[in-house]
Amino acid sequence: MIEWLDDFGVRAVIAGLIMVAIAAPMGCLMVWQRLAFLSDTLGHAAVMGVGLGLLLQVQPIFGVLAVALLIVFSLSRVTGFNTALSETTLAIISHTGLAGGIILVGLLPANTVNLEAILFGDLLATTTRDLLTLLVTTVLLLFVLLHHWRSFVAVSVSREIAQAEGIEVRKVQFLMYIMIALLVAVMMKVMGVLLIAAMLVIPTSSARLFSRSPEQMVFISGLYGLGALAGGITGSFHFDWQTGPAIVVSATLLLLLTLVVTRSFKPHLE
């Protein structure tokens, strides 16, 4: 293996950059399709996946992916994701999954798992295996995004128009849900199950204030993600903050700064 990967700081930066690369386009699609709550639900339920994986003595990521896919498949068969009922269902699954997962983890022998790292992430503890897993998954997701980008955007704009254009809306949506499940499974190590949705939504919300096209929004969201990553890692190194929460706080500060700037300049533009 390349020697510079032995430096934990280098691995953390590379993992963060990979995360930003996939969080920008996926976050935009999730905001357009109002799926931010779904990512939050899958993130919370991921704790149960970690507990199941460890109890079955398999890699936790497989347990997380299994639970996430089961939830996505079940919800897609029962109801749509845009109704009041589904929001209530997602809330129940979210809190039940988190609570059940914490109970499962508590049944494991002491020192088997770091619950704090699961909940809030541990970017600086990224291993070479974690990095490779994140890289392979991100390349796969980006490939699917590029191949189906037009369909994803069309469904986000209008399901009716997309269907009229011959796009199989239900299949496109289900593919999107599977991609979110996979994204949650691999981002858990970096951001923690409680903060995944924040990293997907906050930079996108900032980019939305400036964007004039879907592609421009993805690009600007990536820039905000890089700024949040830089702020989080800097805070972690200099002030000994937890990296995941520091990244989210940095992203929120950038959003607030953007809101102030846009409101300050708006009267002059008018």
N, C-alpha and C positions, 0 to 999 in steps of 0.2 A: 504494500500500500504506500501511496505517496507520503513522504515523511512529514510534510507540513500539515497533514491531517491529524498528526499527533497532538497539535496544539488545540486545547479545548476552546480557546478564544476564536480561532480560525473556523473550527467546526460550527460554533454558535453563529458566527456571522454568515457563513454559507447557508446554514439551515434557515436563518432569518430571511435571507435574500430569496431562497427557494419558496418560502412561505409567502412572501409578498408577491412573487411572480404568479402564483396560482390564486391567491386571495383576491387580487384585483379583479380579474374577469369573473370569477365565481361569485364574489361579493356583489358585483354589479347585477348579474343575472338574478341573484337571490332578492335584491332590493326591488328590481323591476317586477319580479313575479311574487313579491310579498312572501318570501320563504324564510325570512330571517328567524322567525319563531321556530321553524322546523329545525334549523341548524342548532338553535339553543336547546331544543328538546332532545335531539340526538346527542348533543354534547353532555347533557345531564345524565341521560340514560347510558352513556358510555361507561360510567362508573360501574354499572352492573356488569357490563361486558368485561371490564378489567377483572372484577371479582370472579366471574365465571371462568375466565381464561386461566387465572392463577389456581383456582380450585381444580380445574381439569388438567393442570400442569401443561398448558400450551402457551404460546406467546400471547400476551394481553391484547395485542392488536387484532388477533383473529377473533377473540371474544367480543371486542368492541365492534368489529365489522359485522359479525354474526347478529348481534343485538340490533345494530343500526339498520341492517338490511331487513330483518324481521319486522321492525317497526314500519319502515317505508313500505314494504310489501303489504302489510296488514292494513295500513291506512289507505293505500291506493285502491285496495279491494272494497273497503267499506264506504268511504266517502271522499269528496274532493278536499283539497287543502285550503280552500278559500271561503268556507262557510263558518258561521258562528259555532256550529257544533264541532267542527274539526279543531277550532282554536281551543275550545274547552277540553277536547280529547287530548290535544297536544300538551296542554298544561298538566292534565292528570298524569300522562305518561312521563312527562319531564320530571315532576316531583317524586313520583313513585319510583322511577328508575334511579334517581339520585339517592333517595332514602334506602331503597333495596340494595343498591350497590355499596353504600357505606356499611350496611349491616353485613354483607358478604365479605367485604374487606376486613371488617372487624373480627370475623371468624377465623381469619388466617393467622398463622403463627406470627409472633412479634418480629419486626424488622423484615417481613416478607415484601412489603410494599410501602412506599412513601405516599401517604394519602394527600399530603400537601402538594407534592409534585403533580399528582393526578388532577387535582382541582385547579391549580394555578399554573401548571407547566414548569419546566426547568430547562430553558434554552441552553444554559451554560453547561448542562450535564449531557448534551447531545453526544452520542457515541458515533463511531464510524458506521455501524450498522444502521442506526437511526437515520443518519444522513443519507445513506444509500437508499433506504426504504422511502424516505421523503422524496428523493430525487426521482426514483423510478415511478412512483405514484404521480408526481407532478407532471412528468413527461407524458405519461399515459393520459392524464386529465386534459392537458393542453392539446394533445393530439385530437381527442374527442371534441374539445371545444372548437378547434379550428375547422374540423370536418363538419360540425353541425351548427356553427355559429349563426348562420342566416336563419335556420329554423328556431334556434333558441331565442333570438331577438324578435322574430316574427311572433312567436307565441307570447312573448313578454308584452309586446305592443297590443295585440288583440288576438285572442284565441279564435274568434269567429272569422276574422280575415285570414288568419293562418290556415284554418281549415278550408276556407274557400279557395286558397291557393294550392290545395292538395297536400298540405303538411299534416301528417298523422299526429295530432296534438297530444293525445293520451300517451303515445309511445315516446314522444319528445319529452313530455313532462316526467314520465317514469324514469327515463334515462337521466334526467336532471336530478331526480331524487336519489338515484343510486350514486351519482357523482358526489352529491352532498354527503351521503353516508361514508363514502370512501375518504373524502376530504376530512371529515371529522375524525375518522380513525387515525389518520396520519398526523393531523395537526395537534392531536391531544398531547403528544410529547412536548411540543414547542410552546403551546399557549395554555394548556390545561383545559379541562372540560367546561369550566365556568366562564372562560374568556374567549373561546373560539368565535362565537357569534359576534362579539365586539370587534374583533380584528377584521371580520368580513364586512361589517356594516358601517363602522365609523369612518374609515377612509373613503368609502364609497359615498357616504352622506356629504363629506367635504367636497368631493369631486363633483357632485351633482350641482353645486352652486355655480360652477364655471362651465360645465360641459355643454356642447352644442350637438354632439352626436354620440352614439353608443361607444364607438372606438375611442373617441376623445375622453370619454368618462373613464374607460378602463385605464388609459394611459395616466390620466391625472390621479386616479385612485392609487395606481402603483407608486406615483411620486409621494403621495401622502403616506402610503404604507412604508416607504423607505424612510421618510422623516420620523415616523413613529418608531420604527425599528432602531434608528440611530439614537433617538432620545431615550428609548428604553434600555438599550445596551450601555449607553453612557451613564445613565442613572444607576444601573446595576454595578458597574465597575467603580464609580467614584463615590457612591453613597450606600452601597451594599443593599440596594432595593431588590426585591424579587423581580426578575426580568419580565415575566409575562404581564403582571399588573403595571409595571413601569411602561411597557409598550402601549397598553391600553390608555393609561393616563396621558401619555404623550400624544396619542391619536386624538383624544378628546380635547386637549389643549390646542392642538392644531385646528380642530373643528371650530372651537370657540373663537380663536384668532381669525379664522376665515369669516365667520359670521360678523365679527366686529368690523373687519375690513370691508366686506361687501356692503354692509349697512352704512358705513361711513362714506363710501364712494358713490352709493346709489343716488343720493340727492344731486350730486354734481353731474352724474350721467344723464339725469332727467332734465 
